[in-house]
Amino acid sequence: MKNTFKIKGLDCANCATQLENAIQKIEGIKNTSISFMTERLVFECNEEKNEKIINQVKKVIKREEPYVKIEKI
């Protein structure tokens, strides 16, 4: 299942890359992409585990970039 989020509060492209790498380490996530310019986070995961993985993504973002907020598109 493809998930797309608006990501707000990233300071730089390097932060986006580091956050993308951290999110990719979550079990069950495939094809993670963060675009600093368009403020988009896109990732794919198994539909049955979608809500659990979204919660894990939010925890990783809070840990890595506490001021960043995401909202589902």
N, C-alpha and C positions, 0 to 999 in steps of 0.2 A: 504494500500500500504506500502510495506517495503522499508525503506530508509537506506542506508549504507554510512557512511562518514569516511574518514581518519581524525583523530583529532590530531593536532600537537601543542606542546607547553605546555601540562599539566605537572605540576611539581611533582605531587605525586598521589597516589591512593586515598587519602582522598579528594583531589581536584576533582578527577573524580567522586567520590560518591556524593559530594555536587552539582556538575554540573548536574549529572544524576537526582538527586532529584528536582532540579530547572526546568529541562526540562520536567519532568513528570507532573508538575503542569500546563503545557500549555493545554488548552482545545482542545480536539480532538486527543491527543497523547495517544498511548497505547504501552505497552511492550518496554519501553526505557531501553537501556543497553549501558554503556560505559565501555570499557576494557582499563585500563591504560597500560597493558602489550602489547596488540596488536595495541593500538592507534586507536580503532574503536568505532564509535558511531552508534548504530542501533536503529531505532524506527519505529513504525507502525502508520499510520494515514489514514483517509478517502481520497481516491484518488481525489475527487472533491476539497478538501481543501489543497492538498499537498503543492503547492507553498506558500500559505499563512502561513502554519505551518512551513515550512522550514525557511521562513523569521523571524518568531517569535523565532525559535530555535537559529538563528544567533544573534538576539537581546539579548536573554538570555545569550548566551555564551559571547558576548561582555560586558555585564553588570557584569557577575559573574567572568569571567576570560578573561580580555581584551587582553592578549597576545596569546590566543589560536586561532588557525585557523582551519577551516574544509574545506574539499573538497570532492565532491561526488565521490563515487566509482562505 
